[in-house]
Amino acid sequence: MKTVKEVSNLTGISVRTLHYYDEIGLLKPTGKSKAGYRLYDDKALETLQQVLFFREFDIPLKEIKAIMANLALDRNQILQMQRKMLKRRLRKCFRL
């Protein structure tokens, strides 16, 4: 388990942003320490990794939340979506 500060240092995402993601229900901490600090496990860090990927493509948080909440969406579908987004970005960058 990592504290919000450790996750911030690891990812470069500010503590305030992580707090905001918690407030809007995008990334809930796994638990809290006795001192009240948010704690994140490996599964939460995987979720954050997906959120950060979608943010790289300027997808609004509201849409990311809807994507992440879609229980019918499996890992393969997410990877396929990511692949399509990467291809679009490459085409846009290189005007292919």
matplotlib code that plots the C-alpha trace (Angstrom):
import matplotlib.pyplot as plt

x = [0.0, 1.2, 0.2, -1.2, 2.2, 4.0, 1.7, 2.2, 6.0, 5.8, 3.5, 4.1, 0.4, -0.2, -1.6, -4.4, -5.3, -5.4, -7.7, -9.9, -10.0, -11.2, -13.8, -15.3, -15.2, -12.7, -10.0, -11.0, -8.3, -8.2, -8.3, -7.0, -4.2, -4.8, -3.7, -6.4, -4.1, -5.4, -3.8, -3.6, -2.9, -1.6, -5.1, -5.7, -2.4, -3.5, -6.7, -4.7, -2.5, -5.5, -6.9, -3.5, -3.5, -6.9, -5.8, -2.9, -5.5, -7.3, -10.4, -12.5, -12.6, -16.4, -15.9, -13.0, -15.2, -18.0, -15.5, -14.0, -17.5, -18.5, -18.5, -19.0, -15.7, -13.0, -9.2, -9.0, -11.5, -9.5, -6.3, -8.0, -9.3, -5.8, -4.3, -6.8, -6.1, -2.4, -2.8, -4.9, -2.3, 0.4, -1.6, -2.2, 1.4, 2.8, -0.3, -0.4]
y = [0.0, 3.4, 6.8, 9.6, 11.3, 8.2, 7.8, 11.5, 11.1, 7.9, 9.3, 13.0, 13.6, 16.2, 15.2, 17.7, 16.0, 12.6, 14.1, 15.5, 12.1, 10.7, 13.5, 12.8, 9.1, 8.5, 6.9, 5.9, 5.0, 1.4, 2.5, 4.9, 4.8, 5.3, 8.9, 9.3, 9.3, 7.8, 4.5, 2.9, -0.8, -2.2, -2.4, 1.2, 2.1, 0.1, 2.1, 5.3, 4.2, 3.8, 7.2, 8.8, 7.0, 8.4, 11.9, 11.8, 11.9, 14.8, 12.7, 14.6, 13.2, 12.7, 10.4, 8.6, 7.9, 6.5, 4.3, 3.0, 2.4, 0.2, -3.2, -4.8, -3.3, -5.9, -5.5, -6.5, -3.9, -1.2, -2.3, -2.2, 1.3, 2.4, 1.0, 2.9, 6.1, 5.6, 5.0, 8.2, 10.2, 8.9, 9.7, 13.2, 13.7, 12.4, 13.2, 9.7]
z = [0.0, -0.9, 0.6, -1.6, -1.3, -2.5, -5.4, -6.3, -6.2, -8.3, -11.0, -11.0, -10.4, -7.6, -4.3, -5.0, -8.3, -6.6, -3.9, -6.7, -8.5, -5.1, -4.7, -8.2, -7.8, -10.5, -8.3, -4.9, -2.4, -1.3, 2.3, 4.9, 7.4, 11.1, 10.6, 7.9, 4.8, 1.6, 0.7, -2.7, -3.6, -6.9, -8.4, -7.7, -9.3, -12.4, -12.5, -12.2, -15.1, -17.3, -16.2, -17.1, -20.5, -21.4, -20.1, -22.5, -25.3, -23.7, -22.9, -20.3, -16.8, -17.1, -20.1, -18.5, -15.5, -17.8, -19.6, -16.4, -14.9, -17.9, -16.3, -19.7, -20.9, -20.4, -20.5, -24.1, -25.2, -23.2, -24.9, -28.3, -27.5, -26.5, -29.6, -31.8, -29.9, -30.4, -34.1, -34.4, -32.6, -34.8, -37.9, -36.6, -35.7, -38.9, -41.1, -42.4]

ax = plt.figure().add_subplot(projection="3d")
ax.plot(x, y, z, "-o")
ax.set_aspect("equal")
plt.show()
